[in-house]
Amino acid sequence: MNMNEYPGATWRKSRYSNGQAECVEVAGNLPGIVAVRDSKDPDGPALAFRREQWRAFAATVKARVNTA
């Protein structure tokens, strides 16, 4: 999806990005979805996930990081 399809999106980088330019940005303020984009290409395509999908993905990543 093109970024123009997400008017009003508030994008944020992970606090773990340490100011790096190569990060993903997440917009969690959209009704029913969480959008994700490449910070290097803010006008490029983005992925959209249902909130349940995003929570499951984030929980899996956190679990794997905590066991590494």
KOLZA-920045 format. One record per atom (N, C-alpha, C): residue number from 1; x, y, z; chain; atom name. Coordinates in nm, 4 decimals, decimal comma. Example, Ala and Ser with C-alpha at 12.3 -4.5 7.8 and 13.67 -1.06 7.14 Angstrom:
// residues 2
<pt i="1" xx="1,3190" yy="-0,5690" zz="0,7800" ch="A" at="N"/>
<pt i="1" xx="1,2300" yy="-0,4500" zz="0,7800" ch="A" at="CA"/>
<pt i="1" xx="1,3200" yy="-0,3300" zz="0,7800" ch="A" at="C"/>
<pt i="2" xx="1,2850" yy="-0,2250" zz="0,7080" ch="A" at="N"/>
<pt i="2" xx="1,3670" yy="-0,1060" zz="0,7140" ch="A" at="CA"/>
<pt i="2" xx="1,2900" yy="0,0030" zz="0,7870" ch="A" at="C"/>
// end
This chain:
// residues 68
<pt i="1" xx="0,0839" yy="-0,1172" zz="0,0000" ch="A" at="N"/>
<pt i="1" xx="0,0000" yy="0,0000" zz="0,0000" ch="A" at="CA"/>
<pt i="1" xx="0,0885" yy="0,1236" zz="0,0000" ch="A" at="C"/>
<pt i="2" xx="0,0412" yy="0,2256" zz="-0,0647" ch="A" at="N"/>
<pt i="2" xx="0,1130" yy="0,3510" zz="-0,0715" ch="A" at="CA"/>
<pt i="2" xx="0,0856" yy="0,4329" zz="0,0540" ch="A" at="C"/>
<pt i="3" xx="0,1817" yy="0,5143" zz="0,0939" ch="A" at="N"/>
<pt i="3" xx="0,1664" yy="0,5909" zz="0,2166" ch="A" at="CA"/>
<pt i="3" xx="0,0489" yy="0,6870" zz="0,2126" ch="A" at="C"/>
<pt i="4" xx="0,0071" yy="0,7299" zz="0,0953" ch="A" at="N"/>
<pt i="4" xx="-0,1075" yy="0,8191" zz="0,0858" ch="A" at="CA"/>
<pt i="4" xx="-0,2352" yy="0,7510" zz="0,1340" ch="A" at="C"/>
<pt i="5" xx="-0,2329" yy="0,6203" zz="0,1460" ch="A" at="N"/>
<pt i="5" xx="-0,3495" yy="0,5463" zz="0,1927" ch="A" at="CA"/>
<pt i="5" xx="-0,3609" yy="0,5472" zz="0,3453" ch="A" at="C"/>
<pt i="6" xx="-0,2659" yy="0,6117" zz="0,4143" ch="A" at="N"/>
<pt i="6" xx="-0,2669" yy="0,6176" zz="0,5601" ch="A" at="CA"/>
<pt i="6" xx="-0,2612" yy="0,7624" zz="0,6092" ch="A" at="C"/>
<pt i="7" xx="-0,3571" yy="0,8446" zz="0,5694" ch="A" at="N"/>
<pt i="7" xx="-0,3532" yy="0,9824" zz="0,6196" ch="A" at="CA"/>
<pt i="7" xx="-0,3714" yy="0,9829" zz="0,7714" ch="A" at="C"/>
<pt i="8" xx="-0,2993" yy="1,0689" zz="0,8370" ch="A" at="N"/>
<pt i="8" xx="-0,3097" yy="1,0786" zz="0,9822" ch="A" at="CA"/>
<pt i="8" xx="-0,2249" yy="0,9788" zz="1,0579" ch="A" at="C"/>
<pt i="9" xx="-0,1482" yy="0,8955" zz="0,9873" ch="A" at="N"/>
<pt i="9" xx="-0,0628" yy="0,7973" zz="1,0547" ch="A" at="CA"/>
<pt i="9" xx="0,0463" yy="0,8697" zz="1,1326" ch="A" at="C"/>
<pt i="10" xx="0,0669" yy="0,8277" zz="1,2556" ch="A" at="N"/>
<pt i="10" xx="0,1761" yy="0,8787" zz="1,3380" ch="A" at="CA"/>
<pt i="10" xx="0,2826" yy="0,7706" zz="1,3433" ch="A" at="C"/>
<pt i="11" xx="0,3945" yy="0,7956" zz="1,2760" ch="A" at="N"/>
<pt i="11" xx="0,5000" yy="0,6959" zz="1,2628" ch="A" at="CA"/>
<pt i="11" xx="0,6011" yy="0,7104" zz="1,3751" ch="A" at="C"/>
<pt i="12" xx="0,6513" yy="0,5966" zz="1,4239" ch="A" at="N"/>
<pt i="12" xx="0,7553" yy="0,5981" zz="1,5264" ch="A" at="CA"/>
<pt i="12" xx="0,8551" yy="0,4866" zz="1,4992" ch="A" at="C"/>
<pt i="13" xx="0,9800" yy="0,5134" zz="1,5383" ch="A" at="N"/>
<pt i="13" xx="1,0850" yy="0,4121" zz="1,5294" ch="A" at="CA"/>
<pt i="13" xx="1,0964" yy="0,3434" zz="1,6643" ch="A" at="C"/>
<pt i="14" xx="1,1495" yy="0,2245" zz="1,6613" ch="A" at="N"/>
<pt i="14" xx="1,1762" yy="0,1530" zz="1,7856" ch="A" at="CA"/>
<pt i="14" xx="1,2757" yy="0,2304" zz="1,8705" ch="A" at="C"/>
<pt i="15" xx="1,2591" yy="0,2231" zz="2,0004" ch="A" at="N"/>
<pt i="15" xx="1,3567" yy="0,2863" zz="2,0889" ch="A" at="CA"/>
<pt i="15" xx="1,4913" yy="0,2155" zz="2,0814" ch="A" at="C"/>
<pt i="16" xx="1,4943" yy="0,0981" zz="2,0229" ch="A" at="N"/>
<pt i="16" xx="1,6186" yy="0,0234" zz="2,0062" ch="A" at="CA"/>
<pt i="16" xx="1,6947" yy="0,0624" zz="1,8803" ch="A" at="C"/>
<pt i="17" xx="1,6427" yy="0,1547" zz="1,8018" ch="A" at="N"/>
<pt i="17" xx="1,7078" yy="0,1909" zz="1,6754" ch="A" at="CA"/>
<pt i="17" xx="1,8324" yy="0,2750" zz="1,6962" ch="A" at="C"/>
<pt i="18" xx="1,8477" yy="0,3379" zz="1,8135" ch="A" at="N"/>
<pt i="18" xx="1,9665" yy="0,4179" zz="1,8455" ch="A" at="CA"/>
<pt i="18" xx="1,9959" yy="0,5242" zz="1,7401" ch="A" at="C"/>
<pt i="19" xx="1,8933" yy="0,5801" zz="1,6792" ch="A" at="N"/>
<pt i="19" xx="1,9120" yy="0,6856" zz="1,5811" ch="A" at="CA"/>
<pt i="19" xx="1,9608" yy="0,6377" zz="1,4459" ch="A" at="C"/>
<pt i="20" xx="1,9679" yy="0,5090" zz="1,4266" ch="A" at="N"/>
<pt i="20" xx="2,0128" yy="0,4553" zz="1,2986" ch="A" at="CA"/>
<pt i="20" xx="1,9119" yy="0,4885" zz="1,1894" ch="A" at="C"/>
<pt i="21" xx="1,9599" yy="0,5057" zz="1,0680" ch="A" at="N"/>
<pt i="21" xx="1,8716" yy="0,5400" zz="0,9555" ch="A" at="CA"/>
<pt i="21" xx="1,7996" yy="0,4181" zz="0,9006" ch="A" at="C"/>
<pt i="22" xx="1,8534" yy="0,2997" zz="0,9234" ch="A" at="N"/>
<pt i="22" xx="1,7961" yy="0,1792" zz="0,8638" ch="A" at="CA"/>
<pt i="22" xx="1,7084" yy="0,1064" zz="0,9652" ch="A" at="C"/>
<pt i="23" xx="1,5862" yy="0,1528" zz="0,9763" ch="A" at="N"/>
<pt i="23" xx="1,4921" yy="0,0966" zz="1,0735" ch="A" at="CA"/>
<pt i="23" xx="1,3559" yy="0,0799" zz="1,0084" ch="A" at="C"/>
<pt i="24" xx="1,2708" yy="0,0117" zz="1,0774" ch="A" at="N"/>
<pt i="24" xx="1,1306" yy="0,0127" zz="1,0378" ch="A" at="CA"/>
<pt i="24" xx="1,0594" yy="0,1136" zz="1,1261" ch="A" at="C"/>
<pt i="25" xx="0,9512" yy="0,1679" zz="1,0741" ch="A" at="N"/>
<pt i="25" xx="0,8673" yy="0,2584" zz="1,1500" ch="A" at="CA"/>
<pt i="25" xx="0,7287" yy="0,1969" zz="1,1573" ch="A" at="C"/>
<pt i="26" xx="0,6622" yy="0,2204" zz="1,2679" ch="A" at="N"/>
<pt i="26" xx="0,5316" yy="0,1611" zz="1,2920" ch="A" at="CA"/>
<pt i="26" xx="0,4318" yy="0,2721" zz="1,3218" ch="A" at="C"/>
<pt i="27" xx="0,3136" yy="0,2591" zz="1,2638" ch="A" at="N"/>
<pt i="27" xx="0,2027" yy="0,3499" zz="1,2953" ch="A" at="CA"/>
<pt i="27" xx="0,0938" yy="0,2668" zz="1,3620" ch="A" at="C"/>
<pt i="28" xx="0,0744" yy="0,2886" zz="1,4894" ch="A" at="N"/>
<pt i="28" xx="-0,0244" yy="0,2117" zz="1,5639" ch="A" at="CA"/>
<pt i="28" xx="-0,1506" yy="0,2892" zz="1,5955" ch="A" at="C"/>
<pt i="29" xx="-0,1640" yy="0,4072" zz="1,5376" ch="A" at="N"/>
<pt i="29" xx="-0,2795" yy="0,4912" zz="1,5683" ch="A" at="CA"/>
<pt i="29" xx="-0,3904" yy="0,4818" zz="1,4637" ch="A" at="C"/>
<pt i="30" xx="-0,3830" yy="0,3854" zz="1,3745" ch="A" at="N"/>
<pt i="30" xx="-0,4826" yy="0,3717" zz="1,2682" ch="A" at="CA"/>
<pt i="30" xx="-0,5917" yy="0,2738" zz="1,3111" ch="A" at="C"/>
<pt i="31" xx="-0,7152" yy="0,3009" zz="1,2743" ch="A" at="N"/>
<pt i="31" xx="-0,8258" yy="0,2141" zz="1,3174" ch="A" at="CA"/>
<pt i="31" xx="-0,8126" yy="0,0715" zz="1,2646" ch="A" at="C"/>
<pt i="32" xx="-0,7983" yy="-0,0241" zz="1,3555" ch="A" at="N"/>
<pt i="32" xx="-0,8015" yy="-0,1650" zz="1,3197" ch="A" at="CA"/>
<pt i="32" xx="-0,6752" yy="-0,2244" zz="1,2632" ch="A" at="C"/>
<pt i="33" xx="-0,5749" yy="-0,1408" zz="1,2303" ch="A" at="N"/>
<pt i="33" xx="-0,4527" yy="-0,1948" zz="1,1715" ch="A" at="CA"/>
<pt i="33" xx="-0,3291" yy="-0,1324" zz="1,2349" ch="A" at="C"/>
<pt i="34" xx="-0,2167" yy="-0,1986" zz="1,2124" ch="A" at="N"/>
<pt i="34" xx="-0,0852" yy="-0,1440" zz="1,2427" ch="A" at="CA"/>
<pt i="34" xx="-0,0110" yy="-0,1433" zz="1,1103" ch="A" at="C"/>
<pt i="35" xx="0,0397" yy="-0,0267" zz="1,0719" ch="A" at="N"/>
<pt i="35" xx="0,1138" yy="-0,0137" zz="0,9462" ch="A" at="CA"/>
<pt i="35" xx="0,2628" yy="-0,0108" zz="0,9759" ch="A" at="C"/>
<pt i="36" xx="0,3414" yy="-0,0682" zz="0,8847" ch="A" at="N"/>
<pt i="36" xx="0,4862" yy="-0,0769" zz="0,9009" ch="A" at="CA"/>
<pt i="36" xx="0,5504" yy="-0,0335" zz="0,7696" ch="A" at="C"/>
<pt i="37" xx="0,6556" yy="0,0499" zz="0,7809" ch="A" at="N"/>
<pt i="37" xx="0,7256" yy="0,0963" zz="0,6605" ch="A" at="CA"/>
<pt i="37" xx="0,8753" yy="0,1009" zz="0,6851" ch="A" at="C"/>
<pt i="38" xx="0,9503" yy="0,1114" zz="0,5781" ch="A" at="N"/>
<pt i="38" xx="1,0957" yy="0,1241" zz="0,5822" ch="A" at="CA"/>
<pt i="38" xx="1,1295" yy="0,2707" zz="0,6056" ch="A" at="C"/>
<pt i="39" xx="1,2062" yy="0,3004" zz="0,7078" ch="A" at="N"/>
<pt i="39" xx="1,2379" yy="0,4403" zz="0,7387" ch="A" at="CA"/>
<pt i="39" xx="1,3209" yy="0,5069" zz="0,6291" ch="A" at="C"/>
<pt i="40" xx="1,3925" yy="0,4291" zz="0,5496" ch="A" at="N"/>
<pt i="40" xx="1,4716" yy="0,4853" zz="0,4403" ch="A" at="CA"/>
<pt i="40" xx="1,3842" yy="0,5295" zz="0,3236" ch="A" at="C"/>
<pt i="41" xx="1,2609" yy="0,4811" zz="0,3179" ch="A" at="N"/>
<pt i="41" xx="1,1708" yy="0,5112" zz="0,2060" ch="A" at="CA"/>
<pt i="41" xx="1,0320" yy="0,5459" zz="0,2599" ch="A" at="C"/>
<pt i="42" xx="1,0197" yy="0,6594" zz="0,3308" ch="A" at="N"/>
<pt i="42" xx="0,8930" yy="0,6911" zz="0,3957" ch="A" at="CA"/>
<pt i="42" xx="0,7759" yy="0,7140" zz="0,3000" ch="A" at="C"/>
<pt i="43" xx="0,8051" yy="0,7435" zz="0,1738" ch="A" at="N"/>
<pt i="43" xx="0,6971" yy="0,7608" zz="0,0765" ch="A" at="CA"/>
<pt i="43" xx="0,6689" yy="0,6331" zz="-0,0019" ch="A" at="C"/>
<pt i="44" xx="0,7418" yy="0,5290" zz="0,0286" ch="A" at="N"/>
<pt i="44" xx="0,7256" yy="0,4029" zz="-0,0416" ch="A" at="CA"/>
<pt i="44" xx="0,6133" yy="0,3183" zz="0,0155" ch="A" at="C"/>
<pt i="45" xx="0,6108" yy="0,1930" zz="-0,0217" ch="A" at="N"/>
<pt i="45" xx="0,5035" yy="0,1038" zz="0,0235" ch="A" at="CA"/>
<pt i="45" xx="0,5130" yy="0,0734" zz="0,1730" ch="A" at="C"/>
<pt i="46" xx="0,4015" yy="0,0332" zz="0,2268" ch="A" at="N"/>
<pt i="46" xx="0,3948" yy="-0,0071" zz="0,3675" ch="A" at="CA"/>
<pt i="46" xx="0,3147" yy="-0,1360" zz="0,3765" ch="A" at="C"/>
<pt i="47" xx="0,3375" yy="-0,2087" zz="0,4816" ch="A" at="N"/>
<pt i="47" xx="0,2599" yy="-0,3291" zz="0,5099" ch="A" at="CA"/>
<pt i="47" xx="0,1560" yy="-0,2963" zz="0,6147" ch="A" at="C"/>
<pt i="48" xx="0,0409" yy="-0,3581" zz="0,6054" ch="A" at="N"/>
<pt i="48" xx="-0,0641" yy="-0,3381" zz="0,7049" ch="A" at="CA"/>
<pt i="48" xx="-0,1001" yy="-0,4730" zz="0,7666" ch="A" at="C"/>
<pt i="49" xx="-0,1105" yy="-0,4742" zz="0,8973" ch="A" at="N"/>
<pt i="49" xx="-0,1443" yy="-0,5949" zz="0,9720" ch="A" at="CA"/>
<pt i="49" xx="-0,2640" yy="-0,5673" zz="1,0611" ch="A" at="C"/>
<pt i="50" xx="-0,3481" yy="-0,6672" zz="1,0776" ch="A" at="N"/>
<pt i="50" xx="-0,4518" yy="-0,6554" zz="1,1798" ch="A" at="CA"/>
<pt i="50" xx="-0,3811" yy="-0,6488" zz="1,3146" ch="A" at="C"/>
<pt i="51" xx="-0,4410" yy="-0,5806" zz="1,4089" ch="A" at="N"/>
<pt i="51" xx="-0,3770" yy="-0,5630" zz="1,5401" ch="A" at="CA"/>
<pt i="51" xx="-0,3403" yy="-0,6963" zz="1,6038" ch="A" at="C"/>
<pt i="52" xx="-0,4257" yy="-0,7968" zz="1,5901" ch="A" at="N"/>
<pt i="52" xx="-0,3974" yy="-0,9286" zz="1,6492" ch="A" at="CA"/>
<pt i="52" xx="-0,2732" yy="-0,9894" zz="1,5853" ch="A" at="C"/>
<pt i="53" xx="-0,2596" yy="-0,9741" zz="1,4538" ch="A" at="N"/>
<pt i="53" xx="-0,1425" yy="-1,0272" zz="1,3840" ch="A" at="CA"/>
<pt i="53" xx="-0,0154" yy="-0,9588" zz="1,4335" ch="A" at="C"/>
<pt i="54" xx="-0,0217" yy="-0,8269" zz="1,4482" ch="A" at="N"/>
<pt i="54" xx="0,0953" yy="-0,7511" zz="1,4922" ch="A" at="CA"/>
<pt i="54" xx="0,1354" yy="-0,7905" zz="1,6336" ch="A" at="C"/>
<pt i="55" xx="0,0364" yy="-0,8054" zz="1,7222" ch="A" at="N"/>
<pt i="55" xx="0,0668" yy="-0,8450" zz="1,8604" ch="A" at="CA"/>
<pt i="55" xx="0,1328" yy="-0,9823" zz="1,8637" ch="A" at="C"/>
<pt i="56" xx="0,0832" yy="-1,0753" zz="1,7830" ch="A" at="N"/>
<pt i="56" xx="0,1417" yy="-1,2098" zz="1,7795" ch="A" at="CA"/>
<pt i="56" xx="0,2851" yy="-1,2044" zz="1,7265" ch="A" at="C"/>
<pt i="57" xx="0,3082" yy="-1,1273" zz="1,6227" ch="A" at="N"/>
<pt i="57" xx="0,4425" yy="-1,1126" zz="1,5668" ch="A" at="CA"/>
<pt i="57" xx="0,5367" yy="-1,0518" zz="1,6706" ch="A" at="C"/>
<pt i="58" xx="0,4948" yy="-0,9418" zz="1,7331" ch="A" at="N"/>
<pt i="58" xx="0,5795" yy="-0,8738" zz="1,8316" ch="A" at="CA"/>
<pt i="58" xx="0,6097" yy="-0,9650" zz="1,9504" ch="A" at="C"/>
<pt i="59" xx="0,5112" yy="-1,0407" zz="1,9953" ch="A" at="N"/>
<pt i="59" xx="0,5326" yy="-1,1320" zz="2,1076" ch="A" at="CA"/>
<pt i="59" xx="0,6345" yy="-1,2401" zz="2,0711" ch="A" at="C"/>
<pt i="60" xx="0,6275" yy="-1,2909" zz="1,9496" ch="A" at="N"/>
<pt i="60" xx="0,7233" yy="-1,3930" zz="1,9049" ch="A" at="CA"/>
<pt i="60" xx="0,8640" yy="-1,3363" zz="1,8982" ch="A" at="C"/>
<pt i="61" xx="0,8791" yy="-1,2170" zz="1,8438" ch="A" at="N"/>
<pt i="61" xx="1,0107" yy="-1,1536" zz="1,8366" ch="A" at="CA"/>
<pt i="61" xx="1,0664" yy="-1,1305" zz="1,9770" ch="A" at="C"/>
<pt i="62" xx="0,9849" yy="-1,0763" zz="2,0653" ch="A" at="N"/>
<pt i="62" xx="1,0303" yy="-1,0516" zz="2,2029" ch="A" at="CA"/>
<pt i="62" xx="1,0732" yy="-1,1793" zz="2,2716" ch="A" at="C"/>
<pt i="63" xx="0,9973" yy="-1,2868" zz="2,2525" ch="A" at="N"/>
<pt i="63" xx="1,0305" yy="-1,4140" zz="2,3152" ch="A" at="CA"/>
<pt i="63" xx="1,1638" yy="-1,4673" zz="2,2634" ch="A" at="C"/>
<pt i="64" xx="1,1869" yy="-1,4531" zz="2,1350" ch="A" at="N"/>
<pt i="64" xx="1,3132" yy="-1,5042" zz="2,0781" ch="A" at="CA"/>
<pt i="64" xx="1,4309" yy="-1,4200" zz="2,1190" ch="A" at="C"/>
<pt i="65" xx="1,4128" yy="-1,2895" zz="2,1289" ch="A" at="N"/>
<pt i="65" xx="1,5211" yy="-1,2018" zz="2,1720" ch="A" at="CA"/>
<pt i="65" xx="1,5563" yy="-1,2295" zz="2,3179" ch="A" at="C"/>
<pt i="66" xx="1,4557" yy="-1,2524" zz="2,3989" ch="A" at="N"/>
<pt i="66" xx="1,4798" yy="-1,2758" zz="2,5413" ch="A" at="CA"/>
<pt i="66" xx="1,5447" yy="-1,4106" zz="2,5689" ch="A" at="C"/>
<pt i="67" xx="1,5377" yy="-1,5039" zz="2,4746" ch="A" at="N"/>
<pt i="67" xx="1,6010" yy="-1,6352" zz="2,4953" ch="A" at="CA"/>
<pt i="67" xx="1,7345" yy="-1,6452" zz="2,4254" ch="A" at="C"/>
<pt i="68" xx="1,7710" yy="-1,5434" zz="2,3498" ch="A" at="N"/>
<pt i="68" xx="1,8983" yy="-1,5477" zz="2,2746" ch="A" at="CA"/>
<pt i="68" xx="2,0164" yy="-1,5164" zz="2,3628" ch="A" at="C"/>
// end
